[in-house]
């Protein structure tokens, strides 16, 4: 699903992205939710697009886990891959000199993703998210495109229930 968002310009530098775990829920501009049953309890993943960034919220029983990747999350520039007991994040920040071609190719492969377009000079001001559940593990992937910087930030996260 592709949506065009009209919102103030914010969250515009890949170099300022940070990670915040279990923080407050920021304002969500658009979202996609996934729900299923696991061990006799409902579990859900909500992927929200916030500015040019995202927030993922996992719920299972009384447990709530939240990942926010944005320019307002944590320390600016603190987005790095990490592994914790039940959570893992792989982050890739790639400068692409062929940015328009790379962005076009990337977008062509995002069938079934929530893709949000933001106002900005030129095309490709985009954040895209998708997720799924299997065997007690929520997984989600994101792409954040920064055309002025010619940077594509891709993340893959997982949370084990």
C-alpha positions in Angstrom: 0.0 0.0 0.0 1.4 3.4 -1.0 0.3 6.6 0.8 1.3 10.2 0.2 1.6 12.2 3.5 1.3 16.0 3.9 3.2 16.9 7.0 5.9 19.3 8.1 9.4 18.5 7.1 11.2 16.7 9.9 13.5 13.8 10.4 15.5 14.7 7.3 19.1 13.5 7.9 20.2 9.9 7.9 23.3 10.9 10.0 21.0 12.0 12.9 19.1 8.7 13.2 19.0 7.2 16.6 17.5 4.2 18.3 15.1 4.3 21.3 13.8 1.1 22.9 10.7 1.1 25.1 10.1 4.8 24.8 6.8 6.6 24.6 4.6 6.2 21.6 5.3 9.1 19.2 2.6 10.6 16.9 2.0 8.1 14.1 1.1 9.4 10.6 0.1 6.1 9.1 0.4 2.5 10.2 0.0 -1.2 9.4 -1.0 -3.7 12.1 -0.5 -7.5 12.2 -2.3 -9.8 14.7 -2.2 -13.5 15.5 -2.5 -15.9 18.4 0.5 -17.4 20.1 0.3 -19.7 23.1 -3.3 -18.9 23.8 -2.8 -15.1 23.8 -3.2 -12.5 21.1 0.0 -10.9 19.9 0.4 -8.0 17.6 2.9 -5.8 15.8 2.1 -2.3 14.8 4.5 -0.6 12.4 4.0 3.2 12.4 5.5 5.8 10.2 6.5 8.9 12.1 8.1 11.7 10.0 10.6 10.0 7.7 11.1 7.3 10.3 9.3 4.5 12.1 8.2 3.0 15.3 7.4 -0.7 15.9 5.3 -1.8 18.8 5.0 -5.5 19.8 2.3 -6.6 22.3 1.8 -10.0 23.8 -0.2 -10.5 26.9 1.0 -8.0 29.4 4.3 -7.4 27.5 4.9 -4.3 25.3 8.1 -3.7 23.5 8.8 -0.7 21.3 11.5 0.3 18.8 11.8 3.8 17.5 14.3 4.7 14.8 14.2 8.5 14.1 16.2 11.7 14.4 14.4 12.3 17.7 15.2 8.8 19.2 18.1 8.3 21.6 21.4 10.0 20.7 21.6 11.4 17.2 23.8 9.1 15.1 23.4 6.2 17.5 21.7 3.8 15.0 23.9 0.7 15.0 23.3 -3.0 14.7 22.8 -4.8 18.1 21.8 -8.0 19.7 20.0 -8.3 23.1 18.4 -11.2 24.9 15.1 -11.1 22.9 15.7 -8.3 20.4 18.1 -7.9 17.5 18.6 -5.1 15.0 20.6 -5.1 11.8 21.1 -1.6 10.4 22.7 -0.7 7.1 23.4 2.9 6.1 24.5 3.1 2.5 25.5 6.1 0.5 24.5 5.5 -3.1 26.0 7.6 -5.9 23.4 6.0 -8.2 20.6 7.0 -5.8 17.8 7.5 -8.3 18.4 4.1 -9.9 18.9 2.3 -6.5 15.7 3.9 -5.2 13.7 2.9 -8.2 15.0 -0.7 -8.0 14.3 -0.9 -4.3 10.7 0.5 -4.7 10.0 -2.0 -7.4 10.5 -4.9 -5.0 8.2 -3.6 -2.2 4.9 -5.3 -3.1 2.8 -5.7 0.1 4.8 -3.1 2.1 3.4 0.1 3.6 5.2 2.8 1.6 4.9 6.4 2.7 5.9 9.4 0.5 6.8 12.7 2.1 6.9 16.2 0.8 10.3 17.4 -0.4 12.3 18.6 -3.3 12.4 15.8 -6.0 11.2 12.2 -5.7 12.1 9.4 -3.3 11.3 11.0 0.1 10.1 7.6 1.3 9.8 5.3 4.3 8.7 1.7 3.8 7.8 -1.0 6.4 6.7 -4.6 6.5 6.5 -7.3 9.1 5.5 -10.8 9.9 5.3 -13.5 12.6 6.6 -17.1 12.7 7.2 -19.5 15.6 7.1 -17.0 18.4 9.2 -14.3 16.7 8.0 -11.0 15.2 10.3 -9.7 12.4 10.1 -6.4 10.6 12.1 -4.6 7.9 12.3 -1.0 6.9 13.8 1.3 4.3 14.3 5.0 4.8 15.4 7.0 1.8 17.2 10.4 2.1 17.5 11.8 -1.5 19.4 15.0 -0.6 22.1 12.9 1.1 21.9 10.0 -1.4 21.5 7.6 1.5 19.3 4.5 1.9 19.0 3.2 5.5 17.7 -0.4 5.7 16.9 -2.1 9.0 15.8 -5.7 9.9 14.6 -6.3 13.5 13.2 -9.2 15.4 11.7 -9.7 18.8 11.2 -13.1 20.4 8.1 -13.6 22.6 
